[in-house]
């Protein structure tokens, strides 16, 4: 895990769509994370951390 991934994870805990946006821009992963965050903060965090660490 590199420094960029660590920063993405920290940002994903604070604001989940931001961490996903920095890695994927406006791809499907960002929109899914945004919807999950709007429906509930915790599902957005879980999805964001999963997507970022999936590699």
PQR file of N, CA, C, O and H, with PARSE charges and radii, in Angstrom:
ATOM      1  N   UNK A   1       0.853  -1.176   0.000 -0.4000 1.5000
ATOM      2  CA  UNK A   1       0.000   0.000   0.000 -0.0000 2.0000
ATOM      3  C   UNK A   1       0.896   1.235   0.000  0.5500 1.7000
ATOM      4  O   UNK A   1       1.767   1.389   0.856 -0.5500 1.4000
ATOM      5  N   UNK A   2       0.672   2.089  -0.951 -0.4000 1.5000
ATOM      6  CA  UNK A   2       1.492   3.285  -1.073 -0.0000 2.0000
ATOM      7  C   UNK A   2       0.895   4.472  -0.346  0.5500 1.7000
ATOM      8  O   UNK A   2      -0.181   4.390   0.247 -0.5500 1.4000
ATOM      9  H   UNK A   2      -0.035   1.965  -1.646  0.4000 1.0000
ATOM     10  N   UNK A   3       1.614   5.569  -0.405 -0.4000 1.5000
ATOM     11  CA  UNK A   3       1.168   6.783   0.263 -0.0000 2.0000
ATOM     12  C   UNK A   3      -0.132   7.311  -0.351  0.5500 1.7000
ATOM     13  O   UNK A   3      -1.014   7.788   0.364 -0.5500 1.4000
ATOM     14  H   UNK A   3       2.488   5.636  -0.886  0.4000 1.0000
ATOM     15  N   UNK A   4      -0.241   7.223  -1.671 -0.4000 1.5000
ATOM     16  CA  UNK A   4      -1.451   7.706  -2.339 -0.0000 2.0000
ATOM     17  C   UNK A   4      -2.665   6.903  -1.890  0.5500 1.7000
ATOM     18  O   UNK A   4      -3.737   7.471  -1.679 -0.5500 1.4000
ATOM     19  H   UNK A   4       0.475   6.835  -2.251  0.4000 1.0000
ATOM     20  N   UNK A   5      -2.510   5.593  -1.741 -0.4000 1.5000
ATOM     21  CA  UNK A   5      -3.620   4.757  -1.293 -0.0000 2.0000
ATOM     22  C   UNK A   5      -4.003   5.110   0.136  0.5500 1.7000
ATOM     23  O   UNK A   5      -5.190   5.147   0.463 -0.5500 1.4000
ATOM     24  H   UNK A   5      -1.639   5.132  -1.912  0.4000 1.0000
ATOM     25  N   UNK A   6      -3.019   5.369   0.993 -0.4000 1.5000
ATOM     26  CA  UNK A   6      -3.295   5.752   2.377 -0.0000 2.0000
ATOM     27  C   UNK A   6      -4.088   7.056   2.429  0.5500 1.7000
ATOM     28  O   UNK A   6      -5.047   7.175   3.192 -0.5500 1.4000
ATOM     29  H   UNK A   6      -2.056   5.339   0.727  0.4000 1.0000
ATOM     30  N   UNK A   7      -3.688   8.024   1.623 -0.4000 1.5000
ATOM     31  CA  UNK A   7      -4.394   9.304   1.579 -0.0000 2.0000
ATOM     32  C   UNK A   7      -5.819   9.102   1.055  0.5500 1.7000
ATOM     33  O   UNK A   7      -6.761   9.702   1.573 -0.5500 1.4000
ATOM     34  H   UNK A   7      -2.909   7.927   1.003  0.4000 1.0000
ATOM     35  N   UNK A   8      -5.978   8.263   0.032 -0.4000 1.5000
ATOM     36  CA  UNK A   8      -7.316   7.971  -0.504 -0.0000 2.0000
ATOM     37  C   UNK A   8      -8.207   7.338   0.561  0.5500 1.7000
ATOM     38  O   UNK A   8      -9.389   7.669   0.653 -0.5500 1.4000
ATOM     39  H   UNK A   8      -5.213   7.776  -0.389  0.4000 1.0000
ATOM     40  N   UNK A   9      -7.654   6.432   1.365 -0.4000 1.5000
ATOM     41  CA  UNK A   9      -8.439   5.776   2.411 -0.0000 2.0000
ATOM     42  C   UNK A   9      -8.848   6.777   3.487  0.5500 1.7000
ATOM     43  O   UNK A   9      -9.992   6.762   3.942 -0.5500 1.4000
ATOM     44  H   UNK A   9      -6.694   6.163   1.291  0.4000 1.0000
ATOM     45  N   UNK A  10      -7.932   7.640   3.895 -0.4000 1.5000
ATOM     46  CA  UNK A  10      -8.263   8.650   4.909 -0.0000 2.0000
ATOM     47  C   UNK A  10      -9.345   9.588   4.384  0.5500 1.7000
ATOM     48  O   UNK A  10     -10.277   9.925   5.113 -0.5500 1.4000
ATOM     49  H   UNK A  10      -7.002   7.652   3.525  0.4000 1.0000
ATOM     50  N   UNK A  11      -9.231  10.011   3.137 -0.4000 1.5000
ATOM     51  CA  UNK A  11     -10.258  10.877   2.547 -0.0000 2.0000
ATOM     52  C   UNK A  11     -11.591  10.144   2.413  0.5500 1.7000
ATOM     53  O   UNK A  11     -12.655  10.753   2.524 -0.5500 1.4000
ATOM     54  H   UNK A  11      -8.473   9.738   2.545  0.4000 1.0000
ATOM     55  N   UNK A  12     -11.527   8.832   2.175 -0.4000 1.5000
ATOM     56  CA  UNK A  12     -12.749   8.048   2.048 -0.0000 2.0000
ATOM     57  C   UNK A  12     -13.474   7.918   3.378  0.5500 1.7000
ATOM     58  O   UNK A  12     -14.698   7.783   3.406 -0.5500 1.4000
ATOM     59  H   UNK A  12     -10.662   8.337   2.085  0.4000 1.0000
ATOM     60  N   UNK A  13     -12.745   7.957   4.467 -0.4000 1.5000
ATOM     61  CA  UNK A  13     -13.391   7.915   5.776 -0.0000 2.0000
ATOM     62  C   UNK A  13     -14.058   9.260   6.073  0.5500 1.7000
ATOM     63  O   UNK A  13     -15.145   9.306   6.648 -0.5500 1.4000
ATOM     64  H   UNK A  13     -11.751   8.067   4.445  0.4000 1.0000
ATOM     65  N   UNK A  14     -13.406  10.339   5.682 -0.4000 1.5000
ATOM     66  CA  UNK A  14     -13.961  11.678   5.928 -0.0000 2.0000
ATOM     67  C   UNK A  14     -15.112  11.973   4.972  0.5500 1.7000
ATOM     68  O   UNK A  14     -16.189  12.387   5.400 -0.5500 1.4000
ATOM     69  H   UNK A  14     -12.522  10.301   5.215  0.4000 1.0000
ATOM     70  N   UNK A  15     -14.883  11.758   3.674 -0.4000 1.5000
ATOM     71  CA  UNK A  15     -15.892  12.009   2.645 -0.0000 2.0000
ATOM     72  C   UNK A  15     -15.723  10.939   1.563  0.5500 1.7000
ATOM     73  O   UNK A  15     -14.903  11.100   0.659 -0.5500 1.4000
ATOM     74  H   UNK A  15     -14.008  11.422   3.327  0.4000 1.0000
ATOM     75  N   UNK A  16     -16.487   9.855   1.647 -0.4000 1.5000
ATOM     76  CA  UNK A  16     -16.274   8.699   0.772 -0.0000 2.0000
ATOM     77  C   UNK A  16     -16.193   8.988  -0.728  0.5500 1.7000
ATOM     78  O   UNK A  16     -15.280   8.474  -1.375 -0.5500 1.4000
ATOM     79  H   UNK A  16     -17.154   9.724   2.381  0.4000 1.0000
ATOM     80  N   UNK A  17     -17.094   9.781  -1.319 -0.4000 1.5000
ATOM     81  CA  UNK A  17     -16.989  10.003  -2.764 -0.0000 2.0000
ATOM     82  C   UNK A  17     -15.695  10.708  -3.186  0.5500 1.7000
ATOM     83  O   UNK A  17     -15.224  10.511  -4.306 -0.5500 1.4000
ATOM     84  H   UNK A  17     -17.835  10.198  -0.793  0.4000 1.0000
ATOM     85  N   UNK A  18     -15.125  11.514  -2.312 -0.4000 1.5000
ATOM     86  CA  UNK A  18     -13.899  12.225  -2.657 -0.0000 2.0000
ATOM     87  C   UNK A  18     -12.736  11.260  -2.853  0.5500 1.7000
ATOM     88  O   UNK A  18     -11.975  11.387  -3.813 -0.5500 1.4000
ATOM     89  H   UNK A  18     -15.508  11.674  -1.402  0.4000 1.0000
ATOM     90  N   UNK A  19     -12.598  10.298  -1.949 -0.4000 1.5000
ATOM     91  CA  UNK A  19     -11.523   9.312  -2.086 -0.0000 2.0000
ATOM     92  C   UNK A  19     -11.655   8.490  -3.356  0.5500 1.7000
ATOM     93  O   UNK A  19     -10.661   8.208  -4.025 -0.5500 1.4000
ATOM     94  H   UNK A  19     -13.215  10.194  -1.169  0.4000 1.0000
ATOM     95  N   UNK A  20     -12.879   8.105  -3.689 -0.4000 1.5000
ATOM     96  CA  UNK A  20     -13.111   7.329  -4.916 -0.0000 2.0000
ATOM     97  C   UNK A  20     -12.894   8.206  -6.138  0.5500 1.7000
ATOM     98  O   UNK A  20     -12.350   7.742  -7.140 -0.5500 1.4000
ATOM     99  H   UNK A  20     -13.686   8.334  -3.146  0.4000 1.0000
ATOM    100  N   UNK A  21     -13.308   9.462  -6.072 -0.4000 1.5000
ATOM    101  CA  UNK A  21     -13.136  10.373  -7.200 -0.0000 2.0000
ATOM    102  C   UNK A  21     -11.660  10.559  -7.545  0.5500 1.7000
ATOM    103  O   UNK A  21     -11.297  10.595  -8.721 -0.5500 1.4000
ATOM    104  H   UNK A  21     -13.751   9.839  -5.258  0.4000 1.0000
ATOM    105  N   UNK A  22     -10.813  10.677  -6.532 -0.4000 1.5000
ATOM    106  CA  UNK A  22      -9.391  10.888  -6.790 -0.0000 2.0000
ATOM    107  C   UNK A  22      -8.752   9.711  -7.517  0.5500 1.7000
ATOM    108  O   UNK A  22      -7.759   9.883  -8.224 -0.5500 1.4000
ATOM    109  H   UNK A  22     -11.107  10.647  -5.577  0.4000 1.0000
ATOM    110  N   UNK A  23      -9.311   8.526  -7.348 -0.4000 1.5000
ATOM    111  CA  UNK A  23      -8.746   7.344  -8.003 -0.0000 2.0000
ATOM    112  C   UNK A  23      -9.418   7.034  -9.341  0.5500 1.7000
ATOM    113  O   UNK A  23      -8.747   6.621 -10.287 -0.5500 1.4000
ATOM    114  H   UNK A  23     -10.117   8.386  -6.773  0.4000 1.0000
ATOM    115  N   UNK A  24     -10.739   7.228  -9.430 -0.4000 1.5000
ATOM    116  CA  UNK A  24     -11.478   6.785 -10.612 -0.0000 2.0000
ATOM    117  C   UNK A  24     -12.128   7.897 -11.422  0.5500 1.7000
ATOM    118  O   UNK A  24     -12.716   7.623 -12.468 -0.5500 1.4000
ATOM    119  H   UNK A  24     -11.284   7.563  -8.662  0.4000 1.0000
ATOM    120  N   UNK A  25     -12.038   9.139 -10.971 -0.4000 1.5000
ATOM    121  CA  UNK A  25     -12.697  10.286 -11.608 -0.0000 2.0000
ATOM    122  C   UNK A  25     -14.202  10.036 -11.709  0.5500 1.7000
ATOM    123  O   UNK A  25     -14.813   9.643 -10.715 -0.5500 1.4000
ATOM    124  H   UNK A  25     -11.560   9.361 -10.122  0.4000 1.0000
ATOM    125  N   UNK A  26     -14.819  10.248 -12.867 -0.4000 1.5000
ATOM    126  CA  UNK A  26     -16.275  10.120 -12.999 -0.0000 2.0000
ATOM    127  C   UNK A  26     -16.686   8.770 -13.569  0.5500 1.7000
ATOM    128  O   UNK A  26     -17.611   8.698 -14.378 -0.5500 1.4000
ATOM    129  H   UNK A  26     -14.324  10.568 -13.675  0.4000 1.0000
ATOM    130  N   UNK A  27     -16.020   7.715 -13.163 -0.4000 1.5000
ATOM    131  CA  UNK A  27     -16.400   6.373 -13.603 -0.0000 2.0000
ATOM    132  C   UNK A  27     -17.539   5.853 -12.735  0.5500 1.7000
ATOM    133  O   UNK A  27     -17.977   6.520 -11.797 -0.5500 1.4000
ATOM    134  H   UNK A  27     -15.269   7.774 -12.506  0.4000 1.0000
ATOM    135  N   UNK A  28     -18.010   4.659 -13.060 -0.4000 1.5000
ATOM    136  CA  UNK A  28     -19.160   4.070 -12.371 -0.0000 2.0000
ATOM    137  C   UNK A  28     -18.921   3.943 -10.868  0.5500 1.7000
ATOM    138  O   UNK A  28     -19.846   4.134 -10.079 -0.5500 1.4000
ATOM    139  H   UNK A  28     -17.655   4.117 -13.822  0.4000 1.0000
ATOM    140  N   UNK A  29     -17.696   3.626 -10.466 -0.4000 1.5000
ATOM    141  CA  UNK A  29     -17.399   3.454  -9.045 -0.0000 2.0000
ATOM    142  C   UNK A  29     -17.715   4.726  -8.250  0.5500 1.7000
ATOM    143  O   UNK A  29     -18.222   4.651  -7.131 -0.5500 1.4000
ATOM    144  H   UNK A  29     -16.945   3.471 -11.108  0.4000 1.0000
ATOM    145  N   UNK A  30     -17.418   5.883  -8.826 -0.4000 1.5000
ATOM    146  CA  UNK A  30     -17.706   7.150  -8.153 -0.0000 2.0000
ATOM    147  C   UNK A  30     -19.198   7.342  -7.945  0.5500 1.7000
ATOM    148  O   UNK A  30     -19.628   7.730  -6.859 -0.5500 1.4000
ATOM    149  H   UNK A  30     -17.007   5.944  -9.735  0.4000 1.0000
ATOM    150  N   UNK A  31     -19.987   7.075  -8.967 -0.4000 1.5000
ATOM    151  CA  UNK A  31     -21.429   7.295  -8.875 -0.0000 2.0000
ATOM    152  C   UNK A  31     -22.079   6.327  -7.895  0.5500 1.7000
ATOM    153  O   UNK A  31     -23.000   6.702  -7.169 -0.5500 1.4000
ATOM    154  H   UNK A  31     -19.638   6.759  -9.850  0.4000 1.0000
ATOM    155  N   UNK A  32     -21.605   5.086  -7.870 -0.4000 1.5000
ATOM    156  CA  UNK A  32     -22.122   4.123  -6.898 -0.0000 2.0000
ATOM    157  C   UNK A  32     -21.806   4.586  -5.484  0.5500 1.7000
ATOM    158  O   UNK A  32     -22.665   4.540  -4.604 -0.5500 1.4000
ATOM    159  H   UNK A  32     -20.857   4.781  -8.460  0.4000 1.0000
ATOM    160  N   UNK A  33     -20.585   5.028  -5.270 -0.4000 1.5000
ATOM    161  CA  UNK A  33     -20.184   5.511  -3.955 -0.0000 2.0000
ATOM    162  C   UNK A  33     -20.997   6.733  -3.550  0.5500 1.7000
ATOM    163  O   UNK A  33     -21.395   6.853  -2.391 -0.5500 1.4000
ATOM    164  H   UNK A  33     -19.887   5.066  -5.985  0.4000 1.0000
ATOM    165  N   UNK A  34     -21.245   7.626  -4.474 -0.4000 1.5000
ATOM    166  CA  UNK A  34     -22.039   8.810  -4.179 -0.0000 2.0000
ATOM    167  C   UNK A  34     -23.457   8.430  -3.756  0.5500 1.7000
ATOM    168  O   UNK A  34     -23.982   8.968  -2.781 -0.5500 1.4000
ATOM    169  H   UNK A  34     -20.922   7.528  -5.416  0.4000 1.0000
ATOM    170  N   UNK A  35     -24.070   7.513  -4.481 -0.4000 1.5000
ATOM    171  CA  UNK A  35     -25.424   7.067  -4.121 -0.0000 2.0000
ATOM    172  C   UNK A  35     -25.448   6.377  -2.766  0.5500 1.7000
ATOM    173  O   UNK A  35     -26.334   6.639  -1.953 -0.5500 1.4000
ATOM    174  H   UNK A  35     -23.644   7.075  -5.273  0.4000 1.0000
ATOM    175  N   UNK A  36     -24.484   5.499  -2.516 -0.4000 1.5000
ATOM    176  CA  UNK A  36     -24.437   4.822  -1.222 -0.0000 2.0000
ATOM    177  C   UNK A  36     -24.224   5.810  -0.078  0.5500 1.7000
ATOM    178  O   UNK A  36     -24.789   5.640   1.002 -0.5500 1.4000
ATOM    179  H   UNK A  36     -23.764   5.286  -3.176  0.4000 1.0000
ATOM    180  N   UNK A  37     -23.421   6.828  -0.308 -0.4000 1.5000
ATOM    181  CA  UNK A  37     -23.188   7.833   0.723 -0.0000 2.0000
ATOM    182  C   UNK A  37     -24.447   8.663   0.969  0.5500 1.7000
ATOM    183  O   UNK A  37     -24.727   9.042   2.106 -0.5500 1.4000
ATOM    184  H   UNK A  37     -22.962   6.965  -1.186  0.4000 1.0000
ATOM    185  N   UNK A  38     -25.197   8.943  -0.075 -0.4000 1.5000
ATOM    186  CA  UNK A  38     -26.446   9.682   0.102 -0.0000 2.0000
ATOM    187  C   UNK A  38     -27.484   8.859   0.863  0.5500 1.7000
ATOM    188  O   UNK A  38     -28.266   9.412   1.637 -0.5500 1.4000
ATOM    189  H   UNK A  38     -24.970   8.635  -0.999  0.4000 1.0000
ATOM    190  N   UNK A  39     -27.497   7.543   0.650 -0.4000 1.5000
ATOM    191  CA  UNK A  39     -28.443   6.672   1.353 -0.0000 2.0000
ATOM    192  C   UNK A  39     -27.999   6.355   2.770  0.5500 1.7000
ATOM    193  O   UNK A  39     -28.823   6.063   3.636 -0.5500 1.4000
ATOM    194  H   UNK A  39     -26.862   7.093   0.021  0.4000 1.0000
ATOM    195  N   UNK A  40     -26.705   6.413   3.002 -0.4000 1.5000
ATOM    196  CA  UNK A  40     -26.182   6.138   4.335 -0.0000 2.0000
ATOM    197  C   UNK A  40     -24.685   6.315   4.344  0.5500 1.7000
ATOM    198  O   UNK A  40     -23.988   5.827   3.454 -0.5500 1.4000
ATOM    199  H   UNK A  40     -26.035   6.650   2.298  0.4000 1.0000
ATOM    200  N   UNK A  41     -24.195   7.003   5.335 -0.4000 1.5000
ATOM    201  CA  UNK A  41     -22.769   7.337   5.377 -0.0000 2.0000
ATOM    202  C   UNK A  41     -21.883   6.088   5.490  0.5500 1.7000
ATOM    203  O   UNK A  41     -20.856   5.992   4.818 -0.5500 1.4000
ATOM    204  H   UNK A  41     -24.761   7.400   6.058  0.4000 1.0000
ATOM    205  N   UNK A  42     -22.281   5.136   6.339 -0.4000 1.5000
ATOM    206  CA  UNK A  42     -21.481   3.931   6.579 -0.0000 2.0000
ATOM    207  C   UNK A  42     -21.375   3.061   5.319  0.5500 1.7000
ATOM    208  O   UNK A  42     -20.269   2.627   4.995 -0.5500 1.4000
ATOM    209  H   UNK A  42     -23.116   5.214   6.884  0.4000 1.0000
ATOM    210  N   UNK A  43     -22.464   2.787   4.595 -0.4000 1.5000
ATOM    211  CA  UNK A  43     -22.299   2.016   3.353 -0.0000 2.0000
ATOM    212  C   UNK A  43     -21.369   2.689   2.344  0.5500 1.7000
ATOM    213  O   UNK A  43     -20.648   2.013   1.610 -0.5500 1.4000
ATOM    214  H   UNK A  43     -23.362   3.139   4.858  0.4000 1.0000
ATOM    215  N   UNK A  44     -21.387   4.014   2.311 -0.4000 1.5000
ATOM    216  CA  UNK A  44     -20.489   4.749   1.424 -0.0000 2.0000
ATOM    217  C   UNK A  44     -19.040   4.549   1.805  0.5500 1.7000
ATOM    218  O   UNK A  44     -18.187   4.373   0.935 -0.5500 1.4000
ATOM    219  H   UNK A  44     -21.972   4.564   2.908  0.4000 1.0000
ATOM    220  N   UNK A  45     -18.748   4.573   3.101 -0.4000 1.5000
ATOM    221  CA  UNK A  45     -17.375   4.352   3.578 -0.0000 2.0000
ATOM    222  C   UNK A  45     -16.916   2.937   3.259  0.5500 1.7000
ATOM    223  O   UNK A  45     -15.808   2.739   2.761 -0.5500 1.4000
ATOM    224  H   UNK A  45     -19.440   4.716   3.808  0.4000 1.0000
ATOM    225  N   UNK A  46     -17.763   1.954   3.544 -0.4000 1.5000
ATOM    226  CA  UNK A  46     -17.396   0.555   3.292 -0.0000 2.0000
ATOM    227  C   UNK A  46     -17.111   0.338   1.817  0.5500 1.7000
ATOM    228  O   UNK A  46     -16.107  -0.280   1.462 -0.5500 1.4000
ATOM    229  H   UNK A  46     -18.664   2.115   3.949  0.4000 1.0000
ATOM    230  N   UNK A  47     -17.983   0.840   0.957 -0.4000 1.5000
ATOM    231  CA  UNK A  47     -17.784   0.667  -0.487 -0.0000 2.0000
ATOM    232  C   UNK A  47     -16.527   1.389  -0.958  0.5500 1.7000
ATOM    233  O   UNK A  47     -15.766   0.842  -1.756 -0.5500 1.4000
ATOM    234  H   UNK A  47     -18.799   1.342   1.245  0.4000 1.0000
ATOM    235  N   UNK A  48     -16.300   2.594  -0.483 -0.4000 1.5000
ATOM    236  CA  UNK A  48     -15.134   3.366  -0.912 -0.0000 2.0000
ATOM    237  C   UNK A  48     -13.836   2.660  -0.531  0.5500 1.7000
ATOM    238  O   UNK A  48     -12.921   2.567  -1.348 -0.5500 1.4000
ATOM    239  H   UNK A  48     -16.918   3.039   0.166  0.4000 1.0000
ATOM    240  N   UNK A  49     -13.750   2.169   0.684 -0.4000 1.5000
ATOM    241  CA  UNK A  49     -12.529   1.480   1.117 -0.0000 2.0000
ATOM    242  C   UNK A  49     -12.359   0.186   0.338  0.5500 1.7000
ATOM    243  O   UNK A  49     -11.240  -0.172  -0.030 -0.5500 1.4000
ATOM    244  H   UNK A  49     -14.494   2.245   1.348  0.4000 1.0000
ATOM    245  N   UNK A  50     -13.451  -0.516   0.083 -0.4000 1.5000
ATOM    246  CA  UNK A  50     -13.373  -1.755  -0.711 -0.0000 2.0000
ATOM    247  C   UNK A  50     -12.847  -1.465  -2.120  0.5500 1.7000
ATOM    248  O   UNK A  50     -11.941  -2.148  -2.599 -0.5500 1.4000
ATOM    249  H   UNK A  50     -14.360  -0.225   0.382  0.4000 1.0000
ATOM    250  N   UNK A  51     -13.407  -0.465  -2.773 -0.4000 1.5000
ATOM    251  CA  UNK A  51     -13.016  -0.160  -4.158 -0.0000 2.0000
ATOM    252  C   UNK A  51     -11.558   0.296  -4.229  0.5500 1.7000
ATOM    253  O   UNK A  51     -10.828  -0.085  -5.144 -0.5500 1.4000
ATOM    254  H   UNK A  51     -14.143   0.090  -2.384  0.4000 1.0000
ATOM    255  N   UNK A  52     -11.144   1.102  -3.271 -0.4000 1.5000
ATOM    256  CA  UNK A  52      -9.774   1.631  -3.305 -0.0000 2.0000
ATOM    257  C   UNK A  52      -8.757   0.543  -3.032  0.5500 1.7000
ATOM    258  O   UNK A  52      -7.692   0.538  -3.650 -0.5500 1.4000
ATOM    259  H   UNK A  52     -11.737   1.412  -2.527  0.4000 1.0000
ATOM    260  N   UNK A  53      -9.047  -0.382  -2.125 -0.4000 1.5000
ATOM    261  CA  UNK A  53      -8.088  -1.429  -1.759 -0.0000 2.0000
ATOM    262  C   UNK A  53      -8.259  -2.698  -2.586  0.5500 1.7000
ATOM    263  O   UNK A  53      -7.544  -3.672  -2.354 -0.5500 1.4000
ATOM    264  H   UNK A  53      -9.912  -0.378  -1.623  0.4000 1.0000
ATOM    265  N   UNK A  54      -9.171  -2.717  -3.529 -0.4000 1.5000
ATOM    266  CA  UNK A  54      -9.477  -3.916  -4.322 -0.0000 2.0000
ATOM    267  C   UNK A  54      -8.281  -4.411  -5.142  0.5500 1.7000
ATOM    268  O   UNK A  54      -8.176  -5.608  -5.407 -0.5500 1.4000
ATOM    269  H   UNK A  54      -9.752  -1.925  -3.717  0.4000 1.0000
ATOM    270  N   UNK A  55      -7.399  -3.529  -5.539 -0.4000 1.5000
ATOM    271  CA  UNK A  55      -6.275  -3.925  -6.396 -0.0000 2.0000
ATOM    272  C   UNK A  55      -5.539  -5.020  -5.731  0.5500 1.7000
ATOM    273  O   UNK A  55      -4.549  -5.515  -6.270 -0.5500 1.4000
ATOM    274  H   UNK A  55      -7.485  -2.556  -5.324  0.4000 1.0000
TER
END
